[in-house]
């Protein structure tokens, strides 16, 4: 299965944010992993909208990985200026928002799903990831 960039993109307003975000939901109804994988394109000044996923009725955890552009990510009381390569996690129950603060499009890979655990300990990359985080 190959899905080209932009092939199934659509405009969407999120959580009362400003501007129109372009969303591509990658491998929609084909991926067997229990997550959604999306690319969001935010024009300058656009935002997702400040919101919370209730951990009891809507338990979603989100990972935002900046691909291009610059922005600002708020998670509860923390505010992060973000750029390509930066990753921010919004755990279930946190109030969060994403805003494009730059002059160019902000492109973000967003992976979201229900919180859970997986045992990756048998993979060599897991051991190395643990080592660099403990250093």
C-alpha positions as CSV (number, residue, x, y, z in Angstrom):
1,X,0.0,0.0,0.0
2,X,1.3,3.4,-1.0
3,X,-0.3,6.7,-0.1
4,X,1.1,9.8,-1.7
5,X,1.4,13.1,0.2
6,X,-1.8,15.1,-0.2
7,X,-3.7,12.3,-1.9
8,X,-6.5,12.3,0.6
9,X,-6.0,15.6,2.4
10,X,-9.1,17.6,3.5
11,X,-9.7,21.0,5.2
12,X,-10.9,20.8,8.8
13,X,-11.5,23.1,11.7
14,X,-10.4,21.7,15.0
15,X,-11.6,22.4,18.6
16,X,-12.7,26.0,17.8
17,X,-9.2,27.0,16.7
18,X,-8.6,29.7,14.2
19,X,-8.0,29.2,10.5
20,X,-8.5,26.1,8.4
21,X,-6.1,23.1,8.9
22,X,-5.4,20.7,6.1
23,X,-5.5,17.1,7.5
24,X,-4.3,13.9,5.9
25,X,-5.3,10.8,7.8
26,X,-2.6,8.3,6.7
27,X,-3.7,4.7,5.9
28,X,-7.2,5.4,7.2
29,X,-9.1,2.2,7.8
30,X,-6.0,0.2,6.6
31,X,-3.6,0.6,9.5
32,X,-4.1,-2.2,12.1
33,X,-2.2,-0.3,14.9
34,X,-4.5,1.2,17.5
35,X,-3.5,4.8,16.7
36,X,-4.4,7.5,14.2
37,X,-1.5,8.9,12.1
38,X,-2.2,12.3,10.6
39,X,-0.3,15.1,8.9
40,X,-1.6,18.6,9.8
41,X,-0.8,21.7,7.7
42,X,-1.5,25.0,9.5
43,X,-1.2,28.2,7.7
44,X,0.4,31.2,9.5
45,X,-1.8,32.2,12.5
46,X,-3.9,29.1,12.5
47,X,-4.5,27.1,15.7
48,X,-5.9,23.8,16.8
49,X,-7.9,25.3,19.6
50,X,-7.4,24.9,23.3
51,X,-9.1,21.7,24.5
52,X,-8.9,18.6,26.7
53,X,-9.5,14.9,26.2
54,X,-11.3,13.7,29.3
55,X,-9.4,10.7,30.6
56,X,-12.6,8.9,31.6
57,X,-14.9,9.6,28.6
58,X,-12.4,10.5,25.8
59,X,-9.0,9.0,26.8
60,X,-6.7,10.2,24.0
61,X,-3.0,10.8,24.2
62,X,-1.4,12.7,21.3
63,X,2.1,13.0,20.0
64,X,3.0,16.0,17.9
65,X,6.2,15.9,15.8
66,X,7.1,19.0,13.9
67,X,8.1,18.4,10.3
68,X,8.4,21.9,9.0
69,X,7.7,25.5,10.2
70,X,7.6,26.9,13.7
71,X,4.8,27.1,16.2
72,X,3.8,27.2,19.9
73,X,2.4,24.2,21.8
74,X,0.7,24.7,25.1
75,X,0.2,21.7,27.4
76,X,-1.4,22.7,30.7
77,X,0.8,25.5,32.1
78,X,3.8,24.7,29.9
79,X,4.3,26.7,26.7
80,X,6.9,25.4,24.2
81,X,8.2,27.2,21.1
82,X,8.6,24.3,18.6
83,X,10.6,23.8,15.4
84,X,11.3,20.9,13.0
85,X,12.3,17.8,14.8
86,X,10.7,18.8,18.1
87,X,8.2,16.4,19.7
88,X,5.5,17.3,22.3
89,X,3.2,14.8,24.0
90,X,-0.3,15.8,25.3
91,X,-1.3,13.1,27.8
92,X,-5.0,12.4,28.3
93,X,-6.6,15.0,30.6
94,X,-4.1,17.8,29.7
95,X,-5.3,21.1,28.3
96,X,-3.5,21.7,25.0
97,X,-3.3,23.8,21.9
98,X,-1.1,24.1,18.8
99,X,-0.6,27.4,17.0
100,X,1.5,28.4,13.9
101,X,3.5,31.4,15.1
102,X,5.7,31.5,12.0
103,X,5.5,33.1,8.5
104,X,5.4,29.8,6.7
105,X,3.1,26.7,6.9
106,X,3.5,24.6,10.0
107,X,3.5,20.9,9.2
108,X,3.1,18.4,12.0
109,X,2.8,14.7,12.2
110,X,0.2,13.8,14.8
111,X,-0.2,10.3,16.3
112,X,-3.1,9.8,18.7
113,X,-4.9,7.0,20.4
114,X,-5.9,5.5,23.7
115,X,-3.2,5.4,26.3
116,X,-1.7,2.0,26.9
117,X,1.6,0.2,27.3
118,X,3.6,-2.0,25.0
119,X,6.7,-4.1,25.8
120,X,9.5,-3.1,23.4
121,X,12.3,-4.4,25.6
122,X,13.3,-7.1,23.1
123,X,14.3,-4.5,20.5
124,X,17.8,-3.2,20.4
125,X,16.7,0.3,19.8
126,X,14.6,0.2,23.0
127,X,17.7,-0.5,25.0
128,X,19.6,2.3,23.3
129,X,16.7,4.8,23.7
130,X,16.6,4.0,27.5
131,X,20.4,4.4,27.7
132,X,20.4,7.9,26.2
133,X,17.5,9.0,28.3
134,X,19.2,7.8,31.5
135,X,22.6,9.5,30.6
